[in-house]
């Protein structure tokens, strides 16, 4: 918001553009690139480059821009606002902050004094439990939010009890980060909850653990808001709590006749400064949240949307148990993004692979960040565009390979007695059936397509480009090679098998692929040792 843009009558209201929205406007012979914030202005520059030079960033090492001798200034009047005010994934390639900025996303979650499962950072059982056992569940895996917290509907505070100590802990984080606009009041990452008599009675009265939690958090937020007003006039912080695991179901009643949800009690309606971060950990990501298999998750989403002023989403696009298993959200991702936009989701974190995986990491990062900005873009068109730019001469074969995997999952769906399910724990869910996901014949088809892609890359005249394409394709070969080594070693002689194992180990290291099972911390080196054992 500069004097020039103001003089030209180009408005940049934050309530319209938000943090990231951009304006590109021509006034006479003046081009104005601006936003309500510095990030918005940077995004305006990228909008201009895209419209004028066809600029597109696909990966940290792949940018398209047209070279023009003469550029005529167009009559611009662009207002570009993202579908979600704040967006982020956790892909390993996204840790590059410059690349994340080019993708108009975040390299990491920023603006939060504390993020994710935060409570035990300031309410440590090892510090407080011995003298204050009532502050924690009996197993000390979660807080007890009813016993030593005072009257949760009163604004009179006792700073010696658990509630007061909790508030003081949050204050410390807000003081340390004076620029923070968000603060997470996050449960510990497990399925446990306090089962003391007081908590169970509260859960029964207020619609479950989530209702009890909201009442507790509302009291925390009220006190912190007043503290901010007195000590930091003009500073506004939005607090957030999880709708996750034991707190996943909304504390609502459903009226079948009218199809509406209402809070079980006024005290369980989240404070206007308390956002609900909905995290469907147990959903099936092979299907949209409108599908019957996700009816429990959809009911939860509907319930929270009915009572929360601010709805945030933390969804998943990764398998925590199987780095080499392609995550089948190909046909659901775009529909889910549109659904979240329709629900007015303000903050959207779609957790991708924080570690390097060998199945199109860069592709998914590109497609998802593009859809997070504009949910109306076409998923398949984005995939095809990426393939053409990233794999160039080998693009037809890489798209064929990608579509073969999609077709294989579609066949598994068609053959399933109920529905084919993909969760964040795919290895555990699939169990002994995992071998059937990619039988030997299919793996040979996958390998053959990738061989043809490699041949196309080898025919490229430019040496640097040839090597780049060869390296990119080699990463994708790791998926069929992994399953061949895991299930079909008997098909190969000892000498061939030794060569397969050695080259697999070498190529995983070169690609930075180190995990087989990230959740169980099984490394590629462990898998190699088993093969050689």
LUMBALUM-982342 format. One record per residue (C-alpha): residue in one letter; x, y, z; residue number from 1. Coordinates in nm, 3 decimals. Example, Ala and Ser with C-alpha at 12.3 -4.5 7.8 and 13.67 -1.06 7.14 Angstrom:
{'A', {1.230, -0.450, 0.780}, 1}
{'S', {1.367, -0.106, 0.714}, 2}
//
This chain:
{'X', {0.000, 0.000, 0.000}, 1}
{'X', {0.211, 0.289, -0.132}, 2}
{'X', {0.154, 0.656, -0.208}, 3}
{'X', {0.174, 0.571, -0.581}, 4}
{'X', {-0.096, 0.305, -0.565}, 5}
{'X', {-0.313, 0.528, -0.349}, 6}
{'X', {-0.272, 0.822, -0.588}, 7}
{'X', {-0.365, 0.593, -0.878}, 8}
{'X', {-0.675, 0.478, -0.695}, 9}
{'X', {-0.556, 0.117, -0.661}, 10}
{'X', {-0.697, -0.015, -0.336}, 11}
{'X', {-0.529, -0.298, -0.146}, 12}
{'X', {-0.765, -0.373, 0.143}, 13}
{'X', {-0.641, -0.651, 0.370}, 14}
{'X', {-0.995, -0.776, 0.431}, 15}
{'X', {-1.019, -0.850, 0.057}, 16}
{'X', {-0.666, -0.952, -0.038}, 17}
{'X', {-0.553, -1.106, 0.288}, 18}
{'X', {-0.186, -1.175, 0.348}, 19}
{'X', {-0.112, -1.318, 0.002}, 20}
{'X', {-0.360, -1.165, -0.242}, 21}
{'X', {-0.220, -0.952, -0.524}, 22}
{'X', {-0.317, -0.671, -0.762}, 23}
{'X', {-0.168, -0.603, -1.105}, 24}
{'X', {-0.306, -0.279, -1.248}, 25}
{'X', {-0.213, -0.054, -1.539}, 26}
{'X', {-0.280, 0.318, -1.496}, 27}
{'X', {-0.181, 0.506, -1.810}, 28}
{'X', {0.184, 0.420, -1.868}, 29}
{'X', {0.233, 0.309, -1.507}, 30}
{'X', {0.230, -0.056, -1.398}, 31}
{'X', {0.138, -0.112, -1.034}, 32}
{'X', {0.227, -0.444, -0.869}, 33}
{'X', {0.101, -0.448, -0.514}, 34}
{'X', {-0.068, -0.631, -0.230}, 35}
{'X', {-0.184, -0.563, 0.123}, 36}
{'X', {0.144, -0.710, 0.252}, 37}
{'X', {0.497, -0.765, 0.125}, 38}
{'X', {0.406, -1.126, 0.039}, 39}
{'X', {0.112, -1.002, -0.163}, 40}
{'X', {0.335, -0.765, -0.355}, 41}
{'X', {0.581, -1.047, -0.433}, 42}
{'X', {0.287, -1.253, -0.561}, 43}
{'X', {0.186, -0.960, -0.783}, 44}
{'X', {0.531, -0.975, -0.942}, 45}
{'X', {0.486, -1.345, -1.013}, 46}
{'X', {0.140, -1.277, -1.159}, 47}
{'X', {0.290, -1.018, -1.392}, 48}
{'X', {0.570, -1.253, -1.497}, 49}
{'X', {0.320, -1.530, -1.563}, 50}
{'X', {0.090, -1.312, -1.773}, 51}
{'X', {0.370, -1.143, -1.965}, 52}
{'X', {0.641, -1.408, -2.004}, 53}
{'X', {0.454, -1.731, -1.933}, 54}
{'X', {0.655, -1.771, -1.612}, 55}
{'X', {0.591, -2.094, -1.424}, 56}
{'X', {0.789, -2.259, -1.146}, 57}
{'X', {0.762, -2.639, -1.135}, 58}
{'X', {1.043, -2.741, -0.902}, 59}
{'X', {1.347, -2.582, -0.739}, 60}
{'X', {1.548, -2.669, -1.051}, 61}
{'X', {1.277, -2.625, -1.316}, 62}
{'X', {1.143, -2.285, -1.419}, 63}
{'X', {0.977, -2.192, -1.748}, 64}
{'X', {0.995, -1.838, -1.885}, 65}
{'X', {0.965, -1.716, -2.243}, 66}
{'X', {1.238, -1.495, -2.387}, 67}
{'X', {1.093, -1.199, -2.577}, 68}
{'X', {1.274, -0.925, -2.765}, 69}
{'X', {0.982, -0.683, -2.737}, 70}
{'X', {0.717, -0.670, -2.465}, 71}
{'X', {0.413, -0.451, -2.499}, 72}
{'X', {0.256, -0.346, -2.170}, 73}
{'X', {-0.094, -0.484, -2.144}, 74}
{'X', {-0.385, -0.307, -1.983}, 75}
{'X', {-0.387, -0.508, -1.660}, 76}
{'X', {-0.662, -0.511, -1.401}, 77}
{'X', {-0.597, -0.831, -1.206}, 78}
{'X', {-0.705, -0.910, -0.852}, 79}
{'X', {-0.567, -1.251, -0.756}, 80}
{'X', {-0.679, -1.391, -0.421}, 81}
{'X', {-0.607, -1.751, -0.310}, 82}
{'X', {-0.882, -2.000, -0.232}, 83}
{'X', {-0.730, -2.038, 0.117}, 84}
{'X', {-0.587, -1.740, 0.300}, 85}
{'X', {-0.294, -1.946, 0.433}, 86}
{'X', {-0.161, -2.261, 0.273}, 87}
{'X', {0.122, -2.505, 0.327}, 88}
{'X', {0.238, -2.859, 0.258}, 89}
{'X', {0.523, -3.043, 0.422}, 90}
{'X', {0.696, -3.187, 0.117}, 91}
{'X', {1.070, -3.223, 0.152}, 92}
{'X', {1.126, -3.012, -0.160}, 93}
{'X', {0.924, -2.736, 0.004}, 94}
{'X', {1.187, -2.674, 0.270}, 95}
{'X', {1.355, -2.454, 0.009}, 96}
{'X', {1.216, -2.115, 0.115}, 97}
{'X', {1.281, -1.951, -0.222}, 98}
{'X', {1.098, -2.229, -0.403}, 99}
{'X', {0.808, -2.210, -0.157}, 100}
{'X', {0.780, -1.836, -0.220}, 101}
{'X', {0.777, -1.894, -0.595}, 102}
{'X', {0.497, -2.146, -0.544}, 103}
{'X', {0.312, -1.886, -0.334}, 104}
{'X', {0.315, -2.120, -0.036}, 105}
{'X', {0.510, -2.154, 0.288}, 106}
{'X', {0.832, -2.344, 0.343}, 107}
{'X', {0.723, -2.396, 0.702}, 108}
{'X', {0.433, -2.292, 0.917}, 109}
{'X', {0.499, -1.925, 0.994}, 110}
{'X', {0.324, -1.672, 1.211}, 111}
{'X', {0.260, -1.919, 1.495}, 112}
{'X', {0.418, -1.861, 1.837}, 113}
{'X', {0.384, -2.238, 1.878}, 114}
{'X', {0.253, -2.490, 1.629}, 115}
{'X', {0.110, -2.844, 1.635}, 116}
{'X', {0.099, -3.068, 1.949}, 117}
{'X', {0.212, -2.799, 2.185}, 118}
{'X', {0.064, -2.829, 2.535}, 119}
{'X', {0.334, -3.041, 2.691}, 120}
{'X', {0.595, -2.786, 2.585}, 121}
{'X', {0.479, -2.564, 2.873}, 122}
{'X', {0.285, -2.820, 3.079}, 123}
{'X', {0.558, -3.081, 3.115}, 124}
{'X', {0.458, -3.382, 3.328}, 125}
{'X', {0.819, -3.423, 3.439}, 126}
{'X', {0.806, -3.069, 3.583}, 127}
{'X', {0.458, -3.055, 3.734}, 128}
{'X', {0.311, -3.404, 3.780}, 129}
{'X', {0.485, -3.500, 4.104}, 130}
{'X', {0.345, -3.202, 4.297}, 131}
{'X', {0.024, -3.168, 4.093}, 132}
{'X', {-0.101, -3.512, 3.990}, 133}
{'X', {-0.452, -3.377, 3.929}, 134}
{'X', {-0.321, -3.171, 3.637}, 135}
{'X', {-0.269, -3.484, 3.426}, 136}
{'X', {-0.444, -3.803, 3.330}, 137}
{'X', {-0.340, -4.102, 3.539}, 138}
{'X', {-0.103, -4.221, 3.265}, 139}
{'X', {0.033, -3.863, 3.224}, 140}
{'X', {-0.023, -3.879, 2.848}, 141}
{'X', {-0.273, -3.591, 2.839}, 142}
{'X', {-0.385, -3.306, 3.061}, 143}
{'X', {-0.677, -3.332, 3.300}, 144}
{'X', {-0.885, -3.030, 3.201}, 145}
{'X', {-1.152, -3.041, 3.472}, 146}
{'X', {-1.005, -3.106, 3.818}, 147}
{'X', {-0.786, -2.810, 3.910}, 148}
{'X', {-0.901, -2.545, 3.667}, 149}
{'X', {-1.150, -2.339, 3.867}, 150}
{'X', {-1.486, -2.230, 3.726}, 151}
{'X', {-1.440, -2.244, 3.349}, 152}
{'X', {-1.726, -2.001, 3.289}, 153}
{'X', {-1.588, -1.742, 3.531}, 154}
{'X', {-1.335, -1.474, 3.442}, 155}
{'X', {-1.188, -1.485, 3.793}, 156}
{'X', {-0.855, -1.664, 3.772}, 157}
{'X', {-0.638, -1.851, 4.018}, 158}
{'X', {-0.289, -1.848, 3.873}, 159}
{'X', {-0.170, -2.117, 4.112}, 160}
{'X', {-0.390, -2.388, 3.960}, 161}
{'X', {-0.347, -2.582, 3.636}, 162}
{'X', {-0.542, -2.332, 3.431}, 163}
{'X', {-0.332, -2.043, 3.556}, 164}
{'X', {-0.007, -2.227, 3.491}, 165}
{'X', {-0.128, -2.312, 3.142}, 166}
{'X', {-0.204, -1.945, 3.071}, 167}
{'X', {0.136, -1.832, 3.195}, 168}
{'X', {0.304, -2.089, 2.972}, 169}
{'X', {0.122, -1.959, 2.664}, 170}
{'X', {0.212, -1.602, 2.758}, 171}
{'X', {0.580, -1.693, 2.754}, 172}
{'X', {0.557, -1.806, 2.391}, 173}
{'X', {0.363, -1.496, 2.286}, 174}
{'X', {0.618, -1.272, 2.455}, 175}
{'X', {0.909, -1.454, 2.286}, 176}
{'X', {0.747, -1.406, 1.943}, 177}
{'X', {0.588, -1.059, 1.939}, 178}
{'X', {0.508, -1.084, 1.568}, 179}
{'X', {0.311, -1.410, 1.601}, 180}
{'X', {-0.052, -1.391, 1.495}, 181}
{'X', {-0.144, -1.750, 1.584}, 182}
{'X', {-0.096, -1.981, 1.881}, 183}
{'X', {-0.172, -2.352, 1.894}, 184}
{'X', {-0.330, -2.499, 2.205}, 185}
{'X', {-0.259, -2.852, 2.091}, 186}
{'X', {-0.330, -3.185, 2.255}, 187}
{'X', {-0.052, -3.442, 2.273}, 188}
{'X', {-0.029, -3.663, 1.963}, 189}
{'X', {-0.195, -3.979, 2.094}, 190}
{'X', {-0.544, -4.125, 2.129}, 191}
{'X', {-0.548, -4.105, 2.508}, 192}
{'X', {-0.765, -3.879, 2.725}, 193}
{'X', {-0.824, -3.832, 3.094}, 194}
{'X', {-1.071, -4.083, 3.239}, 195}
{'X', {-1.100, -3.942, 3.590}, 196}
{'X', {-1.450, -3.914, 3.734}, 197}
{'X', {-1.458, -3.538, 3.680}, 198}
{'X', {-1.358, -3.556, 3.314}, 199}
{'X', {-1.594, -3.841, 3.237}, 200}
{'X', {-1.883, -3.646, 3.390}, 201}
{'X', {-1.788, -3.339, 3.186}, 202}
{'X', {-1.760, -3.544, 2.866}, 203}
{'X', {-2.104, -3.691, 2.929}, 204}
{'X', {-2.260, -3.349, 2.981}, 205}
{'X', {-2.082, -3.153, 2.709}, 206}
{'X', {-2.075, -3.385, 2.410}, 207}
{'X', {-1.755, -3.579, 2.462}, 208}
{'X', {-1.390, -3.492, 2.511}, 209}
{'X', {-1.413, -3.222, 2.244}, 210}
{'X', {-1.683, -3.036, 2.436}, 211}
{'X', {-1.482, -3.050, 2.757}, 212}
{'X', {-1.175, -2.926, 2.571}, 213}
{'X', {-1.355, -2.635, 2.406}, 214}
{'X', {-1.485, -2.516, 2.744}, 215}
{'X', {-1.130, -2.526, 2.881}, 216}
{'X', {-0.980, -2.350, 2.578}, 217}
{'X', {-1.251, -2.084, 2.576}, 218}
{'X', {-1.154, -1.990, 2.932}, 219}
{'X', {-0.786, -1.980, 2.835}, 220}
{'X', {-0.855, -1.762, 2.531}, 221}
{'X', {-1.068, -1.513, 2.726}, 222}
{'X', {-0.793, -1.450, 2.978}, 223}
{'X', {-0.521, -1.424, 2.715}, 224}
{'X', {-0.727, -1.180, 2.508}, 225}
{'X', {-0.765, -0.947, 2.806}, 226}
{'X', {-0.396, -0.980, 2.884}, 227}
{'X', {-0.310, -0.885, 2.526}, 228}
{'X', {-0.539, -0.583, 2.536}, 229}
{'X', {-0.366, -0.449, 2.846}, 230}
{'X', {-0.006, -0.535, 2.762}, 231}
{'X', {-0.002, -0.529, 2.380}, 232}
{'X', {-0.271, -0.286, 2.261}, 233}
{'X', {-0.362, -0.347, 1.899}, 234}
{'X', {-0.211, -0.695, 1.886}, 235}
{'X', {-0.452, -0.969, 1.783}, 236}
{'X', {-0.380, -1.339, 1.815}, 237}
{'X', {-0.599, -1.620, 1.686}, 238}
{'X', {-0.570, -1.932, 1.898}, 239}
{'X', {-0.637, -2.279, 1.761}, 240}
{'X', {-0.721, -2.621, 1.900}, 241}
{'X', {-0.739, -2.964, 1.741}, 242}
{'X', {-1.043, -3.156, 1.622}, 243}
{'X', {-0.834, -3.471, 1.619}, 244}
{'X', {-0.838, -3.827, 1.753}, 245}
{'X', {-1.018, -3.816, 2.092}, 246}
{'X', {-1.142, -3.464, 2.016}, 247}
{'X', {-1.246, -3.530, 1.657}, 248}
{'X', {-1.625, -3.539, 1.690}, 249}
{'X', {-1.795, -3.202, 1.730}, 250}
{'X', {-1.997, -3.144, 2.049}, 251}
{'X', {-2.324, -3.108, 1.862}, 252}
{'X', {-2.672, -3.252, 1.832}, 253}
{'X', {-2.804, -3.340, 1.489}, 254}
{'X', {-3.165, -3.283, 1.391}, 255}
{'X', {-3.255, -3.541, 1.128}, 256}
{'X', {-3.567, -3.357, 1.012}, 257}
{'X', {-3.396, -3.026, 0.938}, 258}
{'X', {-3.049, -3.163, 0.868}, 259}
{'X', {-2.892, -2.911, 1.106}, 260}
{'X', {-2.635, -2.925, 1.384}, 261}
{'X', {-2.656, -2.731, 1.709}, 262}
{'X', {-2.414, -2.712, 2.000}, 263}
{'X', {-2.499, -2.940, 2.292}, 264}
{'X', {-2.449, -2.641, 2.522}, 265}
{'X', {-2.365, -2.273, 2.459}, 266}
{'X', {-2.037, -2.315, 2.647}, 267}
{'X', {-1.898, -2.555, 2.384}, 268}
{'X', {-1.924, -2.301, 2.101}, 269}
{'X', {-1.563, -2.199, 2.026}, 270}
{'X', {-1.474, -1.842, 2.118}, 271}
{'X', {-1.452, -1.604, 1.822}, 272}
{'X', {-1.073, -1.602, 1.871}, 273}
{'X', {-1.049, -1.982, 1.888}, 274}
{'X', {-1.012, -2.160, 1.552}, 275}
{'X', {-1.079, -2.531, 1.519}, 276}
{'X', {-0.807, -2.723, 1.332}, 277}
{'X', {-0.988, -3.024, 1.185}, 278}
{'X', {-0.748, -3.315, 1.127}, 279}
{'X', {-0.907, -3.631, 0.978}, 280}
{'X', {-0.627, -3.874, 1.060}, 281}
{'X', {-0.839, -4.187, 1.006}, 282}
{'X', {-1.002, -4.090, 0.675}, 283}
{'X', {-0.977, -4.284, 0.351}, 284}
{'X', {-0.789, -4.056, 0.112}, 285}
{'X', {-0.863, -4.268, -0.195}, 286}
{'X', {-1.212, -4.116, -0.176}, 287}
{'X', {-1.348, -3.769, -0.115}, 288}
{'X', {-1.507, -3.667, 0.210}, 289}
{'X', {-1.841, -3.682, 0.031}, 290}
{'X', {-1.799, -4.058, -0.017}, 291}
{'X', {-1.986, -4.305, 0.207}, 292}
{'X', {-1.660, -4.448, 0.346}, 293}
{'X', {-1.583, -4.104, 0.493}, 294}
{'X', {-1.929, -4.035, 0.633}, 295}
{'X', {-1.799, -4.022, 0.991}, 296}
{'X', {-1.539, -3.763, 0.894}, 297}
{'X', {-1.792, -3.559, 0.696}, 298}
{'X', {-2.031, -3.557, 0.989}, 299}
{'X', {-1.750, -3.428, 1.209}, 300}
{'X', {-1.667, -3.155, 0.957}, 301}
{'X', {-2.031, -3.051, 0.929}, 302}
{'X', {-2.065, -3.035, 1.305}, 303}
{'X', {-1.760, -2.817, 1.357}, 304}
{'X', {-1.854, -2.593, 1.064}, 305}
{'X', {-2.189, -2.532, 1.231}, 306}
{'X', {-2.044, -2.397, 1.556}, 307}
{'X', {-1.692, -2.263, 1.482}, 308}
{'X', {-1.635, -1.914, 1.343}, 309}
{'X', {-1.288, -2.008, 1.215}, 310}
{'X', {-1.236, -2.347, 1.054}, 311}
{'X', {-0.884, -2.465, 0.974}, 312}
{'X', {-0.792, -2.798, 0.810}, 313}
{'X', {-0.494, -3.028, 0.852}, 314}
{'X', {-0.535, -3.313, 0.603}, 315}
{'X', {-0.292, -3.576, 0.484}, 316}
{'X', {-0.135, -3.675, 0.153}, 317}
{'X', {0.130, -3.914, 0.279}, 318}
{'X', {0.166, -4.263, 0.418}, 319}
{'X', {0.351, -4.265, 0.750}, 320}
{'X', {0.426, -4.637, 0.719}, 321}
{'X', {0.535, -4.689, 0.359}, 322}
{'X', {0.759, -4.447, 0.171}, 323}
{'X', {0.763, -4.662, -0.144}, 324}
{'X', {0.385, -4.711, -0.167}, 325}
{'X', {0.222, -4.454, -0.399}, 326}
{'X', {-0.043, -4.260, -0.206}, 327}
{'X', {-0.368, -4.294, -0.399}, 328}
{'X', {-0.544, -3.962, -0.358}, 329}
{'X', {-0.537, -3.901, -0.733}, 330}
{'X', {-0.914, -3.893, -0.776}, 331}
{'X', {-1.011, -3.731, -0.446}, 332}
{'X', {-0.765, -3.449, -0.388}, 333}
{'X', {-0.919, -3.182, -0.612}, 334}
{'X', {-1.272, -3.258, -0.490}, 335}
{'X', {-1.162, -3.232, -0.128}, 336}
{'X', {-0.989, -2.901, -0.190}, 337}
{'X', {-1.307, -2.760, -0.343}, 338}
{'X', {-1.507, -2.891, -0.049}, 339}
{'X', {-1.279, -2.717, 0.201}, 340}
{'X', {-1.302, -2.393, 0.005}, 341}
{'X', {-1.682, -2.419, 0.006}, 342}
{'X', {-1.670, -2.454, 0.386}, 343}
{'X', {-1.476, -2.130, 0.413}, 344}
{'X', {-1.156, -2.289, 0.543}, 345}
{'X', {-0.909, -2.009, 0.614}, 346}
{'X', {-0.593, -2.205, 0.694}, 347}
{'X', {-0.509, -2.525, 0.505}, 348}
{'X', {-0.216, -2.754, 0.582}, 349}
{'X', {-0.201, -3.068, 0.367}, 350}
{'X', {0.075, -3.276, 0.518}, 351}
{'X', {0.291, -3.426, 0.247}, 352}
{'X', {0.616, -3.617, 0.275}, 353}
{'X', {0.859, -3.440, 0.503}, 354}
{'X', {1.112, -3.697, 0.387}, 355}
{'X', {1.212, -3.777, 0.031}, 356}
{'X', {0.996, -4.043, -0.135}, 357}
{'X', {1.045, -4.189, -0.481}, 358}
{'X', {0.699, -4.145, -0.632}, 359}
{'X', {0.664, -3.801, -0.795}, 360}
{'X', {0.737, -3.586, -0.492}, 361}
{'X', {0.793, -3.278, -0.708}, 362}
{'X', {0.476, -3.340, -0.910}, 363}
{'X', {0.253, -3.356, -0.605}, 364}
{'X', {0.413, -3.050, -0.450}, 365}
{'X', {0.344, -2.858, -0.771}, 366}
{'X', {-0.013, -2.978, -0.821}, 367}
{'X', {-0.117, -2.927, -0.461}, 368}
{'X', {0.025, -2.579, -0.422}, 369}
{'X', {-0.142, -2.476, -0.748}, 370}
{'X', {-0.478, -2.614, -0.632}, 371}
{'X', {-0.440, -2.456, -0.290}, 372}
{'X', {-0.420, -2.120, -0.464}, 373}
{'X', {-0.706, -2.191, -0.702}, 374}
{'X', {-0.928, -2.492, -0.635}, 375}
{'X', {-1.093, -2.454, -0.976}, 376}
{'X', {-0.783, -2.557, -1.169}, 377}
{'X', {-0.796, -2.894, -1.343}, 378}
{'X', {-0.599, -3.170, -1.168}, 379}
{'X', {-0.524, -3.372, -1.481}, 380}
{'X', {-0.422, -3.065, -1.679}, 381}
{'X', {-0.178, -2.969, -1.405}, 382}
{'X', {-0.030, -3.319, -1.406}, 383}
{'X', {0.015, -3.318, -1.783}, 384}
{'X', {0.169, -2.970, -1.781}, 385}
{'X', {0.416, -3.071, -1.511}, 386}
{'X', {0.513, -3.391, -1.692}, 387}
{'X', {0.580, -3.204, -2.016}, 388}
{'X', {0.796, -2.940, -1.853}, 389}
{'X', {0.979, -3.154, -1.597}, 390}
{'X', {1.048, -3.466, -1.808}, 391}
{'X', {1.049, -3.305, -2.155}, 392}
{'X', {1.141, -3.570, -2.416}, 393}
{'X', {1.052, -3.846, -2.170}, 394}
{'X', {0.720, -3.686, -2.070}, 395}
{'X', {0.489, -3.922, -2.267}, 396}
{'X', {0.641, -4.224, -2.095}, 397}
{'X', {0.638, -4.068, -1.747}, 398}
{'X', {0.271, -3.978, -1.788}, 399}
{'X', {0.205, -4.334, -1.907}, 400}
{'X', {0.383, -4.466, -1.595}, 401}
{'X', {0.184, -4.237, -1.366}, 402}
{'X', {-0.143, -4.339, -1.531}, 403}
{'X', {-0.053, -4.708, -1.506}, 404}
{'X', {-0.026, -4.672, -1.128}, 405}
{'X', {-0.362, -4.488, -1.121}, 406}
{'X', {-0.516, -4.764, -1.332}, 407}
{'X', {-0.375, -5.030, -1.101}, 408}
{'X', {-0.540, -4.866, -0.799}, 409}
{'X', {-0.866, -4.830, -0.992}, 410}
{'X', {-0.856, -5.204, -1.065}, 411}
{'X', {-0.798, -5.280, -0.697}, 412}
{'X', {-1.100, -5.062, -0.619}, 413}
{'X', {-1.314, -5.248, -0.873}, 414}
{'X', {-1.205, -5.586, -0.735}, 415}
{'X', {-1.261, -5.487, -0.371}, 416}
{'X', {-1.563, -5.637, -0.198}, 417}
{'X', {-1.635, -5.310, -0.016}, 418}
{'X', {-1.409, -5.022, -0.117}, 419}
{'X', {-1.039, -4.984, -0.165}, 420}
{'X', {-0.899, -4.778, 0.120}, 421}
{'X', {-0.590, -4.562, 0.139}, 422}
{'X', {-0.503, -4.422, 0.480}, 423}
{'X', {-0.200, -4.260, 0.638}, 424}
{'X', {-0.116, -4.608, 0.770}, 425}
{'X', {-0.127, -4.792, 0.437}, 426}
{'X', {0.130, -5.058, 0.523}, 427}
{'X', {-0.057, -5.152, 0.841}, 428}
{'X', {-0.397, -5.144, 0.670}, 429}
{'X', {-0.287, -5.347, 0.368}, 430}
{'X', {-0.100, -5.607, 0.572}, 431}
{'X', {-0.047, -5.930, 0.379}, 432}
{'X', {-0.249, -5.788, 0.088}, 433}
{'X', {0.022, -5.534, 0.005}, 434}
{'X', {0.194, -5.790, -0.217}, 435}
{'X', {-0.118, -5.795, -0.435}, 436}
{'X', {-0.110, -5.421, -0.495}, 437}
{'X', {0.170, -5.455, -0.749}, 438}
{'X', {0.206, -5.811, -0.881}, 439}
{'X', {0.514, -5.915, -1.075}, 440}
{'X', {0.355, -5.857, -1.416}, 441}
{'X', {0.255, -5.502, -1.323}, 442}
{'X', {0.600, -5.425, -1.186}, 443}
{'X', {0.753, -5.546, -1.512}, 444}
{'X', {0.516, -5.315, -1.702}, 445}
{'X', {0.619, -5.024, -1.482}, 446}
{'X', {0.987, -5.102, -1.534}, 447}
{'X', {0.944, -5.133, -1.910}, 448}
{'X', {0.779, -4.790, -1.936}, 449}
{'X', {1.055, -4.634, -1.728}, 450}
{'X', {1.318, -4.802, -1.948}, 451}
{'X', {1.159, -4.635, -2.251}, 452}
{'X', {1.162, -4.303, -2.065}, 453}
{'X', {1.532, -4.352, -1.991}, 454}
{'X', {1.596, -4.428, -2.359}, 455}
{'X', {1.422, -4.103, -2.455}, 456}
{'X', {1.637, -3.912, -2.208}, 457}
{'X', {1.953, -4.080, -2.338}, 458}
{'X', {1.875, -3.952, -2.687}, 459}
{'X', {1.876, -3.587, -2.578}, 460}
{'X', {2.171, -3.406, -2.737}, 461}
{'X', {2.239, -3.151, -2.464}, 462}
{'X', {2.463, -3.325, -2.212}, 463}
{'X', {2.345, -3.133, -1.905}, 464}
{'X', {1.977, -3.182, -1.985}, 465}
{'X', {2.035, -3.546, -2.070}, 466}
{'X', {2.191, -3.609, -1.729}, 467}
{'X', {1.918, -3.415, -1.548}, 468}
{'X', {1.640, -3.616, -1.713}, 469}
{'X', {1.825, -3.942, -1.653}, 470}
{'X', {1.859, -3.863, -1.281}, 471}
{'X', {1.493, -3.763, -1.250}, 472}
{'X', {1.374, -4.083, -1.416}, 473}
{'X', {1.608, -4.301, -1.209}, 474}
{'X', {1.438, -4.178, -0.889}, 475}
{'X', {1.102, -4.304, -1.019}, 476}
{'X', {1.245, -4.651, -1.085}, 477}
{'X', {1.291, -4.701, -0.711}, 478}
{'X', {0.924, -4.790, -0.654}, 479}
{'X', {0.905, -5.098, -0.881}, 480}
{'X', {1.259, -5.197, -0.781}, 481}
{'X', {1.162, -5.189, -0.412}, 482}
{'X', {0.862, -5.416, -0.461}, 483}
{'X', {1.060, -5.654, -0.682}, 484}
{'X', {1.325, -5.685, -0.412}, 485}
{'X', {1.071, -5.720, -0.136}, 486}
{'X', {0.844, -5.983, -0.289}, 487}
{'X', {1.002, -6.136, -0.600}, 488}
{'X', {1.366, -6.211, -0.520}, 489}
{'X', {1.311, -6.576, -0.614}, 490}
{'X', {1.273, -6.469, -0.977}, 491}
{'X', {1.642, -6.372, -1.000}, 492}
{'X', {1.975, -6.549, -0.980}, 493}
{'X', {2.205, -6.469, -0.689}, 494}
{'X', {2.439, -6.264, -0.904}, 495}
{'X', {2.159, -6.058, -1.060}, 496}
{'X', {1.998, -6.009, -0.719}, 497}
{'X', {2.326, -5.884, -0.571}, 498}
{'X', {2.355, -5.631, -0.852}, 499}
{'X', {1.991, -5.522, -0.800}, 500}
{'X', {2.046, -5.469, -0.428}, 501}
{'X', {2.369, -5.276, -0.475}, 502}
{'X', {2.225, -5.043, -0.739}, 503}
{'X', {1.907, -4.990, -0.535}, 504}
{'X', {2.113, -4.888, -0.234}, 505}
{'X', {2.326, -4.653, -0.443}, 506}
{'X', {2.030, -4.487, -0.616}, 507}
{'X', {1.835, -4.440, -0.292}, 508}
{'X', {2.136, -4.264, -0.143}, 509}
{'X', {2.176, -4.043, -0.449}, 510}
{'X', {1.807, -3.945, -0.437}, 511}
{'X', {1.808, -3.882, -0.063}, 512}
{'X', {1.551, -4.158, 0.000}, 513}
{'X', {1.640, -4.292, 0.343}, 514}
{'X', {1.314, -4.424, 0.494}, 515}
{'X', {1.113, -4.736, 0.421}, 516}
{'X', {0.879, -4.685, 0.715}, 517}
{'X', {0.907, -4.329, 0.850}, 518}
{'X', {0.663, -4.387, 1.137}, 519}
{'X', {0.846, -4.695, 1.259}, 520}
{'X', {1.183, -4.545, 1.164}, 521}
{'X', {1.277, -4.835, 0.941}, 522}
{'X', {1.554, -4.711, 0.715}, 523}
{'X', {1.650, -4.815, 0.365}, 524}
{'X', {1.974, -4.935, 0.520}, 525}
{'X', {1.772, -5.175, 0.740}, 526}
{'X', {1.590, -5.308, 0.435}, 527}
{'X', {1.921, -5.356, 0.251}, 528}
{'X', {2.066, -5.539, 0.550}, 529}
{'X', {1.766, -5.774, 0.554}, 530}
{'X', {1.811, -5.846, 0.183}, 531}
{'X', {2.178, -5.924, 0.231}, 532}
{'X', {2.124, -6.113, 0.554}, 533}
//
